[in-house]
């Protein structure tokens, strides 16, 4: 359960923004979307490898 402390006289829009940010960090929506369709383990692993290669290239170009 998410608990958002609200200060006296704080704007409701600001509280809602805090809630949305905390909720996004939990990753619930991301997990629900990923569970909508089954992805074979081999395909998932291939995507992870492609992402690792991309990140390695980005780090190598920085230096």
N, C-alpha and C positions, 0 to 999 in steps of 0.2 A: 504494500500500500504506500502510495506517495503522500507525504506530508509536506505541505507548503506553509511555512510560517507567514502570517499576514500581520503587518504592523498596523497600529491604530492610524486610520485616515489614509492608508495606502490605496492607490488607484487599483480598481479591479482589473483593468487591462494589464497592468504590470504583473499582478498575481497570476493572471491567466497565461501570460508569456512565460513566467517562471515554471508553471505547471507543464506547459507544452515542451519546454526545454528538458525538464527532468524526465518526462514521459518518453521523449525521443531518445534520450541516453539509455533508457532501459532496453531498447531494441525490440519491443513487443511487435510493433508494426512490421519491422524488417523480417522478423521470424515468421509472422503470419503469411507474408507475401512469399517467402521462400518455401513454405509448406503447401502452397496452393498447387504446385506441380512437382512431381517426383523427378529428381535429377539423379541419374546413375552415378555411382561413386567414381567410375572412371572419368566421366565428363567433369565432375566436380574437381577431381584431382588435376585434370588437364587445365581447367580454368585457373586453379591456384598456381600452377607452374607458370602459365602465361602472365599472371599478375606479378609473380616473383621476378620474372625476367624483365618486365616493364619497370618495376621499382628499382632493380639493379641498374638498368640503363639510365634511369633518372639520377641515381646517386653517382654514377660514373661521369655523367655529363656535368654535374655540379662541381666536381673537383677538377 
